[in-house]
């Protein structure tokens, strides 16, 4: 991870050096920065909330051995959707950045997020207005209450500084291609 | 004698202290590790390993790019310019700031028109936000690259939420019918939705109108609103 950061820093440096020489390049580089941010390929930080979701306490004796939150992974999906609705700007689940093509799906024994298998406890981080997000989630009969009805253990923490990692996969489209802008 | 009392006291103190530590670290929970907990840890470790592998791949890519950059930086300005503009186009496409085209599927969902059974809840034949959300999740699962609902490009922060009779997407309101477009592997996406266990089949069984068309070539419009981030800033390494 550190190595990647170092490499990217060097790339940024080359870009900056060059852009100082040329006015046109300066525009391109600053645009690039903006679109990279919007694509979710930069580590970001800011105020927000951290939600921890864990399965009910294990009971002694015979249990079916299923994880509630994994079987009901659509709860996670709608939790993320509610966060977006509350104006979250960046969201991650267990270190997986949520981008527009992120899926949350039950696959065999795991819940796949960004094709990476994950397991409880789920730590969901969101950057945005902490008060808005918190109250959107904890509204009566809201998503958190729904989840608590399943026996899930949930805690919400507001923080002034949350760090959310970049999307770690390689973004390469095989089917979609840009449409040139007609002038 | 005094030594013995002191020793006794010391042992009591140590035993008592360790009991407190035990109680604190178990956090009041039962000390019972189920098989599930172990598999959960296993998966979590697997996640880390896979993430590491992906980051290693990214490092390889970044190194390649850096070499290119360095080579170009030595050469003329115009080459570097070309490279940067190429990069810019790539991220513009990913972030939804350019219209995209390619093969894909068009999903058409509308409220059902069949008669209700006696005492049946009308909600069963209506389209809800969760239906759209699930369809989109299923499309993403089967490799969709670019998506839109009723012409509204889906971005990283796009939510789909019910607001009474309408559905709100990207802060704009849409009513039925809904048209979801997805660019990607069209056969795979179609199979995921209209297969025997697919969500489309389920909706059809409820009586909701669900149609899926495969298109060889279609366009999805760009996101038109300005994007401003109020809260998040780029995380920098502290120096």
Interface residues (C-beta under 8 A of the other chain):
Chain A: X1 X3 X4 X5 X7 X8 X9 X10 X11 X14 X15 X17 X18 X21 X22 X24 X25 X28 X29 X31 X32 X33 X34 X35 X36 X37 X38 X39 X40 X41 X42 X43 X44 X45 X46 X47 X48 X55 X57 X58 X60 X63 X65 X66 X67 X74 X77 X78 X81 X82 X83 X84 X85 X87 X88 X89 X90 X94 X95 X98 X99 X100 X101 X102 X103 X104 X105 X109 X110 X112 X116 X117 X118 X119 X120 X127 X128 X129 X163 X164 X168 X169 X170 X171 X173 X174 X175 X176 X177 X178 X179 X181
Chain B: X29 X30 X32 X33 X34 X35 X36 X37 X39 X40 X41 X42 X43 X44 X46 X47 X50 X51 X54 X55 X57 X58 X59 X61 X62 X63 X65 X66 X69 X70 X73 X77 X80 X81 X84 X85 X87 X88 X89 X91 X92 X93 X94 X95 X96 X97 X98 X99 X100 X101 X102 X103 X104 X129 X130 X133 X134 X137 X138 X140 X141 X144 X145 X146 X147 X154 X155 X156 X157 X158 X159 X160 X161 X168 X183 X184 X185 X219 X220 X227 X229 X230 X231 X232 X233 X234 X235 X237
